[in-house]
Amino acid sequence: MIAGQRHELPGVVFSTVEEIYRRGQGKKVPGMMQQHGEPSRVAKLVQIYDTPPDYGEHHDLSIESIHNVTSLCVAFFSLLSVSPSTSRA
């Protein structure tokens, strides 16, 4: 439930956006979505959030750097066939 509404979001999207929001860093970190996290750590995070049965549900993103968190989100979107930033309804 987000703002009293039920949404069908992939867990990795919800977790990363929630962590960015929780930290209140959206406007505090210039270029936050453009800067890359540590490649080996981001690859491990992708593996954590792509492994059944819990798909990262029990992983604590608060221990990760903000750039690793945003890189995880970007990595998920890059796996989609249509980029959400370039598609139009």
C-alpha contacts under 8 A as a table, 3 or more apart, distances in Angstrom:
res1	aa1	res2	aa2	distance
1	M	4	G	5.56
1	M	5	Q	5.21
1	M	6	R	4.58
1	M	7	H	6.54
2	I	5	Q	5.27
2	I	6	R	6.37
2	I	7	H	7.12
9	L	13	V	6.54
9	L	14	F	6.24
10	P	13	V	5.44
10	P	14	F	6.44
11	G	14	F	5.15
11	G	15	S	5.93
11	G	49	Y	8.00
11	G	55	Y	7.47
11	G	56	G	7.76
11	G	57	E	7.17
12	V	15	S	5.13
12	V	16	T	6.04
12	V	49	Y	6.31
12	V	55	Y	7.98
12	V	56	G	7.42
12	V	72	L	7.99
12	V	73	C	6.96
12	V	76	F	7.60
13	V	16	T	5.37
13	V	17	V	6.05
13	V	73	C	6.15
13	V	76	F	7.79
14	F	17	V	5.40
14	F	18	E	5.86
15	S	18	E	5.13
15	S	19	E	6.08
15	S	61	L	7.66
16	T	19	E	5.11
16	T	20	I	6.27
16	T	61	L	7.50
16	T	69	V	5.92
16	T	70	T	6.84
16	T	72	L	7.50
16	T	73	C	6.13
17	V	20	I	5.15
17	V	21	Y	6.12
17	V	73	C	7.95
18	E	21	Y	5.04
18	E	22	R	5.86
19	E	22	R	4.91
19	E	23	R	6.20
19	E	61	L	6.67
19	E	62	S	6.85
19	E	69	V	7.79
20	I	23	R	5.38
20	I	24	G	6.29
20	I	25	Q	6.02
20	I	26	G	6.45
20	I	66	I	7.26
20	I	69	V	7.76
20	I	70	T	7.92
21	Y	24	G	4.96
21	Y	25	Q	6.76
21	Y	26	G	6.84
24	G	27	K	7.71
24	G	28	K	7.61
25	Q	28	K	4.86
25	Q	29	V	5.99
26	G	29	V	6.41
26	G	32	M	7.50
27	K	30	P	6.75
29	V	32	M	5.29
31	G	34	Q	5.07
31	G	35	Q	6.15
32	M	35	Q	5.70
32	M	66	I	7.77
32	M	67	H	6.70
32	M	70	T	7.23
33	M	36	H	7.67
33	M	67	H	7.51
33	M	70	T	5.86
33	M	71	S	7.25
33	M	74	V	7.76
35	Q	67	H	6.45
35	Q	71	S	7.97
36	H	39	P	7.74
36	H	67	H	5.82
36	H	68	N	7.08
36	H	70	T	7.92
36	H	71	S	5.90
37	G	41	R	7.58
37	G	42	V	6.46
37	G	65	S	7.57
37	G	66	I	7.91
37	G	67	H	4.51
37	G	68	N	4.17
37	G	69	V	7.60
37	G	70	T	7.62
37	G	71	S	5.69
38	E	41	R	5.40
38	E	42	V	6.04
38	E	67	H	7.86
38	E	68	N	6.37
39	P	42	V	5.13
39	P	43	A	6.10
40	S	43	A	5.14
40	S	44	K	6.33
41	R	44	K	5.00
41	R	45	L	6.20
41	R	68	N	7.16
42	V	45	L	4.95
42	V	46	V	6.13
42	V	68	N	5.77
42	V	69	V	7.94
42	V	71	S	6.60
42	V	72	L	5.91
43	A	46	V	5.09
43	A	47	Q	6.28
44	K	47	Q	5.00
44	K	48	I	6.19
45	L	48	I	4.93
45	L	49	Y	6.16
45	L	72	L	6.68
46	V	49	Y	5.23
46	V	50	D	5.95
46	V	72	L	6.34
46	V	75	A	7.49
46	V	76	F	7.70
47	Q	50	D	5.03
47	Q	51	T	6.05
48	I	51	T	5.54
48	I	55	Y	6.33
48	I	56	G	5.23
48	I	59	H	7.84
49	Y	54	D	7.95
49	Y	55	Y	4.38
49	Y	56	G	4.20
49	Y	57	E	7.60
50	D	55	Y	5.28
50	D	56	G	7.24
51	T	54	D	6.97
51	T	55	Y	4.97
51	T	56	G	7.25
52	P	55	Y	5.12
54	D	57	E	5.30
54	D	58	H	7.20
56	G	59	H	5.17
60	D	63	I	6.25
60	D	64	E	7.95
61	L	64	E	5.31
61	L	69	V	7.00
62	S	65	S	7.81
64	E	68	N	6.18
64	E	69	V	6.48
65	S	68	N	5.20
65	S	69	V	6.39
66	I	69	V	5.03
66	I	70	T	6.20
67	H	70	T	5.14
67	H	71	S	5.91
68	N	71	S	5.05
68	N	72	L	6.10
69	V	72	L	5.18
69	V	73	C	6.53
70	T	73	C	5.07
70	T	74	V	6.20
71	S	74	V	4.95
71	S	75	A	5.91
72	L	75	A	5.02
72	L	76	F	6.32
73	C	76	F	5.24
73	C	77	F	6.48
74	V	77	F	5.15
74	V	78	S	6.09
75	A	78	S	5.06
75	A	79	L	6.55
76	F	79	L	5.37
76	F	80	L	7.07
77	F	80	L	5.30
77	F	83	S	6.50
77	F	84	P	7.42
78	S	81	S	7.72
78	S	83	S	6.89
80	L	83	S	6.49
82	V	86	T	7.76
82	V	87	S	6.70
83	S	86	T	5.53
83	S	87	S	6.13
84	P	87	S	5.38
